[in-house]
Amino acid sequence: MKFHDRGPIDEVAALGLPYPEEVVINHGSALVIWGIRSENAGGDIDAATNLENNLYLEQTLGFTALRMVVGVSRDGKERAVLSRRDSQMRFDMHRWDFSIHRWNRTGKGRIYLPELGSRSIQDEHTGIWVATPELVRETKLETGRTKDADDVQLIDNYLSA
């Protein structure tokens, strides 16, 4: 599979993570890689990865662990993820992804690495995975954010083309 823009893949690979095959690039970064849209000004690279890679980010590269809200359910409950962020806020690395759409229907919105990997395409050069447009769409549905609704429309246009 040939990606449209390898930039985010190469940036993640340059981190030197001990387990690159345990990384799934998702959200807007995946859309950039697929050529669905260009990178937003000041955009970050979102990815899910295993505990060992997250600890490497903290202990070796000096990333900071931050609690970040990833959605609010219909009943008003906040869902948060522990994210590893670099000082420039370029990388947003976490242990799982989240779908408020799934949460609203099942009460379980976390998407762990095995499922993320099964719904992603692996870069043959680095071993890093990239979420499919369908997976990114699921994570952007019902967030209440205009930029996510805009991305869902772009994904739908891409998938119907």
Sequence and secondary structure as in RCSB ss.txt:
>XXXX:A:sequence
MKFHDRGPIDEVAALGLPYPEEVVINHGSALVIWGIRSENAGGDIDAATNLENNLYLEQTLGFTALRMVVGVSRD
GKERAVLSRRDSQMRFDMHRWDFSIHRWNRTGKGRIYLPELGSRSIQDEHTGIWVATPELVRETKLETGRTKDAD
DVQLIDNYLSA
>XXXX:A:secstr
   S  HHHHHHHTT  S GGGEEEEHHHHHHHHTSS   TT  EEEEE HHHHHHHHHTT  EEEEEEEEE TT
S EEEEEEEE TTS EEEES EE HHHHHHHS  EE HHHHHHTEEE TTT  EEE HHHHHHHHTT   HHHHH
HHHHHHHHHH 
